[in-house]
Each structure stands twice: as structure tokens, then as C-alpha cells.
Amino acid sequence: MNKFILLCAIVITFSGCKTTGTKVHIDRSAAITSSEKIYKELPELGEIITKTPGESLVSSFVVTKQPGIKLLETVQHDGKFNGFTNTYIVKSGTLPVMAENHNGKFYGGNNKLRQIVSVSNTNTLIRGGIFIPNSTTENHSLFLDNTSVILEPLGKKVKYKPTEIVNIDDAHFKQELIYTGKSGDNINIEYREFKDNMIRASFSQNLTYDISKDQLIGFRGALFEVISATNSTIKYKVIKHLNHVSESK
């Protein structure tokens, strides 16, 4: 390897080498201002469900609903950097909006863009994604979000459709009823609350219900019918969900 290639390999490794793309300015607050907190409830009303001890019977989540796109194809682009070709890949799937400017919106985030640099033999996931312009006549671009945001024109339009992204794994607040087993005619349930994935122990309650007298179970607005129950499974149907409570109480 001559000194020039070695030097560029070092530069690519630490800075990605200078791109031939266009540097752009973005508004990073777009993802925040366009998001909305909503309640998500599981399971669906009227659905007959079978669960095992330790699993959630009824859940209510305060989650963020965020606009995004569903990328219908994997996008690959080869760009020239200091005379060398770098390959960029965005896999098909959902991409949330993370920023915008007066020309369009940026969909992607951390580890959404794969960067393959042959001269330095590196293959890493970086921050970036797909730029969709406001104008329907313009082609789409890849964007790289490192120390600055760089657009790399694709010379085509990618296949996508608008969507809304709701991720219950990132719930801000969660209520749930957990099945903990059966003893004789009694079924045991635990009520739990979580805030930012931390259990609020002072709000937990252990509950016992005698289903030989009444197979309708009610607690804090939730109502479900027990169809059958053993120590290993419970089969039930949800009639109402939990009442929404304040996460700041």
C-alpha cells in the first residue's frame, strides 16, 4: 500500500474521508415537535387470550407516536470519496422522522446506515438514512449525519409509504395486571406500574379473586372474563381496559 492510500485509509477510518455530497442544515427539533404521546392498550377487546404465570393479562402504555416512513426496498448507493468508492446501505423497514429543513424531511437515526469502506476494510453502522424532498418531482437522497449532515443524491426515488411508529418497548408509563397462578378456586393477580422502565413499587398490589362465584374480574376499570384457569395457564377475554391514571401522581 503506497503512502497516499495509507493516508486516505487513516482519514476514512477516523472521519469517513471528504465526501462529494452536499452539506445541509437541518432542524433537529422536528422529531420532537411532530411526536405525540398516546395511550396504547393490549390485548384487543373481545379477543380470547391464553397466558402463563408471569405474563401480562391487561396492559396500558403511554407511548410516543411518531411519523415516519416504511421503506419498501433496501437501498444501496456507491459514492466517491477522495477517489475511492464507499458503499452505503439502508435496509428496508420503518424509519422515524429525525429532522427536517425547508427542502424536505430526514428519516433514519443511529445505526440506520451501513458504511462499507473498501480501502480501510471497514464495515460499520452509522447515523443516517433517507432524505425525502417536499417536491414530488425531485429524486431522493441518502444522508450521513456525523459532525455535519451530508446529502448524497441517489438519482432516483425510493419505494416507501408514510407510516406512524409506536414502540411500546420505550413506554413512558405503563400499567399492567400480571397473572401469578391459581390456588384452589382462587386466581392470583399482581397490579404493577412502571415509569421510564422503572417499577413503582409503592403502587404494586397483590390481588386474589374467587372464580367459583364469579368469573368476571374487575380492577381499576379493567374487566375481563376468565374462561378457564390452572396453575400453568389462564384463558380469558378482555371486556374493558384499565382506567388511565396520571404518570405524575
URURCOR-V363704 format. One record per backbone hydrogen bond with DSSP energy under -1.0 kcal/mol. NH is the residue of the N-H (numbers start at 1). CO is the residue of the C=O. If there is no record, write none. Layout:
# URURCOR-V363704
nh co
NH CO
NH CO
This chain:
# URURCOR-V363704
nh co
6 2
7 3
8 4
9 5
10 6
11 7
12 8
13 9
14 10
15 11
16 12
22 151
24 149
27 100
30 27
33 29
34 30
35 32
36 65
38 63
40 61
42 59
46 238
47 44
49 236
51 234
54 179
55 52
57 177
59 42
60 175
61 40
62 173
63 38
65 36
66 165
68 163
69 95
70 161
71 93
72 159
75 90
77 88
79 86
81 84
84 81
86 79
87 116
88 77
89 114
90 75
93 71
95 69
97 67
98 106
99 106
100 27
101 104
105 132
106 99
107 130
108 96
109 128
112 109
113 126
114 89
115 124
116 87
117 122
122 117
124 115
126 113
128 109
129 143
130 107
131 141
132 105
134 103
140 156
141 131
142 152
143 129
144 150
145 127
146 148
150 144
151 22
152 142
154 140
161 70
163 68
165 66
170 167
171 168
172 62
173 62
174 194
175 60
176 192
177 58
178 190
179 55
180 188
183 186
186 183
187 209
188 181
189 207
190 178
191 205
192 176
194 174
195 198
196 172
198 195
200 193
201 199
203 200
204 201
205 191
207 189
209 187
211 185
214 210
217 224
219 222
222 219
223 240
224 217
225 237
226 215
227 235
228 235
230 233
234 51
235 228
236 49
237 225
239 223
240 223
243 220
249 246
